[in-house]
């Protein structure tokens, strides 16, 4: 029994790719009119899932915003105090060794 494998010719490959391309095009053209209704139905179906998530995000943002503002104001106030303290207690900078 002979088991020879022959590689397909370039013409056979082009022919097969052409068949698959034509088949895909036929299916795409047949399904194209359904694309917009499917997208709309998907959005309507996902909407009840998105609304509670949006509510949770808004509540979290409403809670986080004042906290972030308070922290920022606190850091700026304490930063001013600590800068004033550092200037008063800091020693003068040494003169450069090169005399410039």
C-alpha positions as CSV (number, residue, x, y, z in Angstrom):
1,X,0.0,0.0,0.0
2,X,1.4,3.3,-1.1
3,X,0.9,6.3,1.2
4,X,2.0,9.3,-0.8
5,X,1.0,12.8,0.2
6,X,0.8,15.4,-2.5
7,X,0.7,19.0,-1.7
8,X,-2.2,20.9,-3.2
9,X,-1.4,23.1,-6.2
10,X,-1.6,26.8,-6.0
11,X,-4.7,26.8,-8.3
12,X,-6.5,24.4,-5.9
13,X,-5.7,26.6,-2.9
14,X,-7.0,29.7,-4.7
15,X,-10.1,27.8,-5.7
16,X,-10.8,26.7,-2.1
17,X,-10.3,30.1,-0.7
18,X,-12.6,31.6,-3.3
19,X,-15.3,29.1,-2.4
20,X,-15.0,30.0,1.3
21,X,-15.0,33.7,0.5
22,X,-18.1,33.4,-1.7
23,X,-19.9,31.3,1.0
24,X,-19.1,33.8,3.7
25,X,-20.3,36.7,1.6
26,X,-23.6,34.9,0.9
27,X,-24.2,34.3,4.6
28,X,-23.2,37.9,5.5
29,X,-25.6,39.4,2.9
30,X,-28.4,37.1,4.1
31,X,-27.9,38.1,7.8
32,X,-27.2,41.8,7.2
33,X,-30.9,42.9,7.4
34,X,-31.1,41.2,10.8
35,X,-28.1,43.0,12.3
36,X,-29.8,46.2,13.4
37,X,-32.8,44.5,15.0
38,X,-30.5,42.1,16.8
39,X,-28.4,45.0,18.2
40,X,-31.5,46.9,19.4
41,X,-32.9,43.7,21.0
42,X,-29.6,43.1,22.7
43,X,-29.5,46.7,24.1
44,X,-33.0,46.4,25.4
45,X,-32.2,43.0,27.0
46,X,-29.0,44.3,28.7
47,X,-30.6,47.6,29.9
48,X,-32.1,46.0,33.1
49,X,-28.6,44.8,34.0
50,X,-26.9,48.1,33.4
51,X,-29.4,50.3,35.4
52,X,-28.5,48.8,38.8
53,X,-24.8,49.0,38.0
54,X,-25.2,52.6,37.1
55,X,-27.0,53.3,40.4
56,X,-24.3,51.6,42.4
57,X,-21.6,53.7,40.5
58,X,-23.4,56.9,41.2
59,X,-23.8,56.2,44.9
60,X,-20.2,55.2,45.2
61,X,-19.2,58.4,43.4
62,X,-21.5,60.5,45.7
63,X,-19.8,59.0,48.7
64,X,-16.2,59.1,47.4
65,X,-16.2,62.7,46.2
66,X,-16.7,64.4,49.6
67,X,-14.1,62.1,51.1
68,X,-11.6,62.8,48.4
69,X,-12.2,66.6,48.8
70,X,-11.7,66.4,52.5
71,X,-8.5,64.5,52.2
72,X,-7.2,66.9,49.6
73,X,-8.1,69.9,51.8
74,X,-6.5,68.2,54.8
75,X,-3.3,67.5,53.0
76,X,-3.1,71.1,51.7
77,X,-3.7,72.6,55.1
78,X,-1.2,70.3,56.9
79,X,1.2,70.8,54.0
80,X,1.3,74.6,54.6
81,X,1.8,74.1,58.3
82,X,4.7,71.7,57.8
83,X,6.3,73.9,55.2
84,X,6.3,76.8,57.6
85,X,7.7,74.7,60.4
86,X,10.5,73.4,58.1
87,X,11.5,76.9,57.0
88,X,11.8,78.1,60.6
89,X,13.7,75.1,61.9
90,X,15.8,74.5,58.9
91,X,19.5,75.3,59.0
92,X,20.9,77.6,56.3
93,X,22.2,75.8,53.2
94,X,26.0,75.3,53.2
95,X,28.0,77.4,50.7
96,X,29.2,75.5,47.6
97,X,32.8,74.2,47.7
98,X,33.8,75.7,44.4
99,X,33.0,79.3,45.5
100,X,30.6,80.0,42.7
